[in-house]
Each structure stands twice: as structure tokens, then as C-alpha cells.
Amino acid sequence: MNIFSFLNNQLLKMKWLSDLVKLLVEKLFGLSIEERLGGSIHFFIYDTIKIFILLSVLIFAISYIQSYFPPERTKKILRNFKGIKGNIFGALLGTITPFCSCSSIPIFIGFTSAGLPLGVTFSFLISSPLVDLASFLMLTSFFGGKIATAYVIVGLVLAVVGGTIIDKLNMQEYVEGYVFGIENVDVDSYEMTRKERISYSKSQVKEIIHKVWLYVLIGVGIGAAIHNWIPQSIIEKVIGENNPFAVLLATAVGIPMYADIFGTLPIAEALFGKGVGVGTILSFMMAVTALSLPSMIMLSKVVKPKLLGIFIAIVSLGIIIIGYTFNGFSYIFM
């Protein structure tokens, strides 16, 4: 346990980096991190460097694994599973494809046009931006193993339940007709060499960093402001445990935003430090990653309003239930 604690503190939480940035702030700027300005600078520098280090390492590793599961191979695997097994497998495959919600939609179109059950493709669509190994390890770094594990489990459950409900409702007629008319040719997946997989993983790191760096900086900036400048009394009044509408408010605020989990982590960390409930934080993160407004606009071009409305209703209700449940049992995670 001592070895695990050491590795967790130094590799995931990067305590050494926190100490180094603290020394930088105090010696170079002459500020105490106990004060607002010094604390904000420390939070911003430390979290920014930490997130980009973790992102680079984890996305490289995940992309290397993902290189074994291109869309063609994934489709072939999913065709062998039907019913609830298909939904579970679709959700699990989503965890090894670190796409944001918008980039998951072209894959969703490909799966649907290939004749995969609609419920399976929706399970994939929910889990892909919501849950992956990188998000688990980064959540562990920020909040610890219990909360990270809980987030992954409820994310997968939401994906399976959401996909199963849509499958039972037989909503195929509410997919835009052109999707089924797309020519879908199965091509045997090209087997990469080890050198090509490494090159692919490096390119994925560059591509994802390029996509998310601005959102990470904005998120860290907001997190620093919440952590050091907004009084805890205000946070508690708006989305604290005493506000029965906190989960609803966090979900409503998260939906219009566009970011992935990496951009929401610094905000969630700051809210957690202010005593906001675990369920409220999870609801906010899930709403941002699974129901972002840009991805819903893209999805509206693929499915008809009724199916889009049902999808949003199912996921929103699931997020709200998860939020209130986790707030009610938050003592388990403390």
C-alpha cells in the first residue's frame, strides 16, 4: 500500500510538480500560495502542466491500443453480439475509443449504415466520449480511485441502459433515410507494424492536444477562479448540498458547453475543493461530455427530432438520477 500510495502521489497526482511550482511561485514571484493571487498562479501552472503531461502519456498509450480496433474491425466484432450483450459490448468498445462526442458521430453513422442494431450504436455513442482509460487515470489523479471507479461504472451503466431502451423502442424509422443509403464496404483492416502504431499514437497525441488545449486552459482558468476567488458560501448556496436543485442546475449548465473530460477536470477539481457534492460534479462532467450542444446539433442531422429528443431525455434523466444518488451516498467516497 505504501508503494501504491507513493506511485499515486508522484506519478498521477504529481506531488513533485506541485512542490516545484510552489517553489517557483514563492521564489520567483514572491507570493504565498496561501494568498489568492499566489494560489491562483500555482493552481493554473500546476494543473496546466499536469494535465498536458498526463494527456500526452495516456493518449499515446490509449491510441496504441486503439490501433488494434479500427472502425472496420469494431463493426465486425459488434455484429456478433445482439440484445443486451450487444449493448454491453458496444459500451465497452466505446471505452477504448477516446473520441469526443462530435468525432464519435461519424463512427455512429458508419455503424448504423452497416446494419448494426440502433441500440448498440447508441450505447457506443454514449460511452465513447464519456468513459475511457485516460479519463479513469486522470480522474484518479484528481479525485482518487473510488470516485474514478464510480464514474466509469455509472458511465457504462448509463450507456448500456440508454442503448437498451432505444433498442426496445424500435426507433429505426427515425434515423434519416440517407444514412441507410450510404454505401458501406467492408475492408479488411490493414495490420500496422509496431513502428506504424507508434507513429499513429504520436499523431493522435498531437491531434488531440491541438483540439483540446484551448478548452484545457479555459477550464484551468475557471478552476483557478473558483478555487481562489469565489467564496465558498456562494458556491454552497448555488450548487451546494443544501440546494435541492444543485444537480439539475449543474446538468443544465453543462449541456450548452463544448469540452471533453480533460477540460472539465480543473473546474470539477475546484468545485470539489469547495465542498460541492460528488453527484453534482459527476452530473456536470457527464452533461458536458455526453450532451454538448455542438454534438447534439450534429446528431440532429443524422436522426429525426423524435429520436434526438428521446436520446437527450434518456441521457439527461440518467445523469440526474446518478447525480442525486451519488450525493445521497457521498459518504462512501470521502
Solvent accessible surface area in square Angstrom, and as a share of the most:
residue,aa,sasa,rsa
1,M,187,0.83
2,N,131,0.67
3,I,131,0.66
4,F,129,0.54
5,S,52,0.34
6,F,126,0.52
7,L,81,0.40
8,N,24,0.13
9,N,50,0.26
10,Q,44,0.20
11,L,113,0.56
12,L,35,0.18
13,K,59,0.25
14,M,7,0.03
15,K,102,0.43
16,W,118,0.41
17,L,7,0.03
18,S,25,0.16
19,D,72,0.37
20,L,101,0.50
21,V,4,0.02
22,K,81,0.34
23,L,93,0.47
24,L,72,0.36
25,V,0,0.00
26,E,62,0.28
27,K,154,0.65
28,L,123,0.61
29,F,97,0.41
30,G,60,0.58
31,L,42,0.21
32,S,41,0.26
33,I,41,0.21
34,E,156,0.70
35,E,99,0.44
36,R,128,0.47
37,L,95,0.48
38,G,0,0.00
39,G,8,0.07
40,S,14,0.09
41,I,42,0.21
42,H,24,0.10
43,F,14,0.06
44,F,77,0.32
45,I,41,0.21
46,Y,26,0.10
47,D,1,0.00
48,T,20,0.12
49,I,70,0.36
50,K,5,0.02
51,I,0,0.00
52,F,47,0.20
53,I,65,0.33
54,L,10,0.05
55,L,0,0.00
56,S,42,0.27
57,V,95,0.55
58,L,15,0.07
59,I,2,0.01
60,F,68,0.28
61,A,44,0.34
62,I,5,0.02
63,S,0,0.00
64,Y,57,0.22
65,I,71,0.36
66,Q,14,0.06
67,S,12,0.08
68,Y,85,0.32
69,F,59,0.25
70,P,35,0.22
71,P,58,0.36
72,E,54,0.24
73,R,70,0.26
74,T,3,0.02
75,K,16,0.07
76,K,76,0.32
77,I,41,0.21
78,L,0,0.00
79,R,92,0.34
80,N,120,0.61
81,F,61,0.26
82,K,150,0.64
83,G,39,0.38
84,I,93,0.47
85,K,138,0.59
86,G,0,0.00
87,N,2,0.01
88,I,76,0.38
89,F,60,0.25
90,G,0,0.00
91,A,1,0.00
92,L,83,0.41
93,L,11,0.05
94,G,0,0.00
95,T,23,0.14
96,I,43,0.22
97,T,6,0.04
98,P,17,0.11
99,F,44,0.18
100,C,30,0.18
101,S,9,0.06
102,C,19,0.12
103,S,35,0.22
104,S,0,0.00
105,I,5,0.02
106,P,73,0.46
107,I,31,0.16
108,F,0,0.00
109,I,35,0.18
110,G,22,0.21
111,F,2,0.01
112,T,2,0.01
113,S,17,0.11
114,A,19,0.15
115,G,61,0.58
116,L,8,0.04
117,P,39,0.24
118,L,4,0.02
119,G,0,0.00
120,V,2,0.01
121,T,0,0.00
122,F,0,0.00
123,S,0,0.00
124,F,2,0.01
125,L,10,0.05
126,I,3,0.01
127,S,0,0.00
128,S,0,0.00
129,P,12,0.08
130,L,1,0.00
131,V,1,0.01
132,D,11,0.06
133,L,82,0.41
134,A,0,0.00
135,S,1,0.00
136,F,59,0.24
137,L,45,0.23
138,M,0,0.00
139,L,0,0.00
140,T,11,0.06
141,S,2,0.02
142,F,19,0.08
143,F,23,0.09
144,G,18,0.17
145,G,36,0.35
146,K,125,0.53
147,I,8,0.04
148,A,0,0.00
149,T,60,0.35
150,A,11,0.09
151,Y,0,0.00
152,V,28,0.16
153,I,94,0.48
154,V,20,0.11
155,G,0,0.00
156,L,34,0.17
157,V,80,0.46
158,L,9,0.05
159,A,0,0.00
160,V,25,0.14
161,V,70,0.40
162,G,0,0.00
163,G,0,0.00
164,T,29,0.17
165,I,69,0.35
166,I,1,0.01
167,D,35,0.18
168,K,149,0.63
169,L,85,0.43
170,N,103,0.53
171,M,9,0.04
172,Q,79,0.35
173,E,123,0.55
174,Y,52,0.20
175,V,4,0.02
176,E,50,0.23
177,G,54,0.52
178,Y,116,0.44
179,V,0,0.00
180,F,99,0.41
181,G,65,0.62
182,I,74,0.37
183,E,147,0.66
184,N,50,0.26
185,V,95,0.55
186,D,66,0.34
187,V,89,0.51
188,D,117,0.61
189,S,31,0.20
190,Y,157,0.60
191,E,101,0.45
192,M,56,0.25
193,T,75,0.44
194,R,175,0.64
195,K,168,0.71
196,E,66,0.30
197,R,10,0.03
198,I,47,0.24
199,S,66,0.43
200,Y,57,0.22
201,S,0,0.00
202,K,115,0.49
203,S,55,0.36
204,Q,26,0.11
205,V,23,0.13
206,K,149,0.63
207,E,84,0.38
208,I,20,0.10
209,I,40,0.20
210,H,136,0.61
211,K,104,0.44
212,V,10,0.06
213,W,110,0.39
214,L,88,0.44
215,Y,72,0.27
216,V,0,0.00
217,L,54,0.27
218,I,88,0.45
219,G,2,0.02
220,V,0,0.00
221,G,30,0.28
222,I,69,0.35
223,G,0,0.00
224,A,8,0.06
225,A,40,0.31
226,I,15,0.08
227,H,79,0.35
228,N,23,0.12
229,W,114,0.40
230,I,58,0.30
231,P,60,0.38
232,Q,83,0.37
233,S,78,0.50
234,I,90,0.46
235,I,14,0.07
236,E,74,0.33
237,K,166,0.70
238,V,69,0.40
239,I,24,0.12
240,G,3,0.03
241,E,124,0.56
242,N,143,0.73
243,N,34,0.17
244,P,90,0.56
245,F,131,0.54
246,A,3,0.03
247,V,1,0.00
248,L,73,0.36
249,L,69,0.34
250,A,6,0.05
251,T,6,0.03
252,A,60,0.46
253,V,74,0.43
254,G,0,0.00
255,I,46,0.23
256,P,77,0.48
257,M,59,0.26
258,Y,65,0.25
259,A,14,0.11
260,D,22,0.11
261,I,5,0.03
262,F,11,0.05
263,G,2,0.02
264,T,1,0.00
265,L,0,0.00
266,P,0,0.00
267,I,10,0.05
268,A,0,0.00
269,E,38,0.17
270,A,0,0.00
271,L,13,0.07
272,F,66,0.28
273,G,56,0.54
274,K,24,0.10
275,G,41,0.40
276,V,5,0.03
277,G,5,0.05
278,V,4,0.02
279,G,0,0.00
280,T,3,0.01
281,I,7,0.03
282,L,3,0.01
283,S,0,0.00
284,F,13,0.05
285,M,1,0.00
286,M,0,0.00
287,A,0,0.00
288,V,0,0.00
289,T,3,0.01
290,A,5,0.04
291,L,0,0.00
292,S,0,0.00
293,L,90,0.45
294,P,47,0.30
295,S,1,0.01
296,M,17,0.08
297,I,95,0.48
298,M,76,0.34
299,L,0,0.00
300,S,43,0.28
301,K,134,0.57
302,V,3,0.02
303,V,2,0.01
304,K,74,0.32
305,P,114,0.71
306,K,113,0.48
307,L,0,0.00
308,L,27,0.13
309,G,37,0.36
310,I,39,0.20
311,F,3,0.01
312,I,54,0.28
313,A,59,0.46
314,I,25,0.13
315,V,0,0.00
316,S,19,0.12
317,L,107,0.53
318,G,14,0.14
319,I,0,0.00
320,I,38,0.19
321,I,98,0.50
322,I,20,0.10
323,G,0,0.00
324,Y,86,0.33
325,T,65,0.38
326,F,20,0.08
327,N,38,0.20
328,G,53,0.51
329,F,105,0.44
330,S,21,0.14
331,Y,151,0.57
332,I,89,0.45
333,F,35,0.14
334,M,136,0.61
